[in-house]
Amino acid sequence: MSALLEVRHATRRFAGLIALNDVSLTLAPGEILGLIGPNGAGKTTLINLISGTLAASEGEVLFQGEPVNRLPAFRRARLGIGRTFQIMRPFPGLSVLDNVAVGALFGRGASKVPLTQAREQARVWLEFVGLGNTISGRTDELSGAGRRRLELAKALAMQPKLLLCDELMAGLNLVEIDQIIDLLRQVRERGISLLVIEHVIKAIISLSDRLLVLHHGEKIADGTPASVLSDPIVVQAYLGKKRT
Ligand SMILES: Nc1ncnc2c1ncn2[C@@H]1O[C@H](COP(=O)(O)OP(=O)(O)OP(=O)(O)O)[C@@H](O)[C@H]1O
């Protein structure tokens, strides 16, 4: 089966710093790929290159076999590349419902979605993530875990084929982490492929079909969780210091 996403030899420089160096990957339809590595390894930069938030200095991103390098982020979102952000910025003046409706207005095939329909879709996704009873509330009334779920609902309302998740579980307790894992599994069951950045190693192992490890901007491993976690290079670069 051909890849849903392919990154070919992606490099990103910031002035003198090489944040990402010649990284390639593929992601198959329906797959969950975990992206791990120490702080500053280049994980968010890689997601930014895929979503179009940042341009690659070199290399190519293909989605459904088509190059998307030249497309701005909103065009990539309309093709079906959705994402969550590590630093969440809900729209403070809007209700929880309308924060998610914004996702529906700007997502895949979204140019003609009327507001009433966007709100209806938002309601469905808020129910899905377990925030159905908060829809008329304000986002600053949500708990930390609630804000993560809101971030997930906003991204899902864009009807992505590929969802890029940037540390959705950061700062959550073990019960909340298990709930997010369960939600992400349900997302995959709905036919959405996932690329997930996560520092919580136990969570990413149990969720991912495959793991890709970045270190100093370079890919140092890519394979099944078992093979990657027993790789001496990965143990030395990351797990030896970081395992939780
Ligand atoms: N806009 C930017 N300008 C300059 N340097 C940047 C920029 N964005 C990222 N960097 C640098 O690129 C490197 C990779 O950062 P990135 O955020 O991709 O790492 P990360 O693996 O996501 O880290 P973390 O786990 O801490 O979120 C870091 O050294 C970072 O300081």
The ligand as an ORCA input file, in Angstrom:
! r2SCAN-3c Opt
* xyz 0 1
  N      11.903     29.184     15.344
  C      13.111     28.776     15.778
  N      14.180     29.589     15.732
  C      15.392     29.179     16.155
  N      15.629     27.949     16.661
  C      14.595     27.104     16.725
  C      13.280     27.462     16.301
  N      12.448     26.389     16.490
  C      13.214     25.413     17.029
  N      14.491     25.839     17.178
  C      15.601     25.059     17.696
  O      15.653     23.847     16.946
  C      15.990     22.745     17.803
  C      14.894     21.712     17.714
  O      13.743     22.226     18.380
  P      12.370     21.431     18.446
  O      11.385     22.317     19.134
  O      12.009     20.914     17.102
  O      12.771     20.211     19.398
  P      11.825     19.148     20.105
  O      12.435     17.808     19.872
  O      10.421     19.329     19.685
  O      12.017     19.555     21.640
  P      11.012     19.451     22.903
  O      10.895     17.988     23.240
  O      11.727     20.214     23.961
  O       9.703     20.073     22.509
  C      16.202     23.318     19.188
  O      17.577     23.545     19.368
  C      15.416     24.617     19.143
  O      15.956     25.563     20.033
*
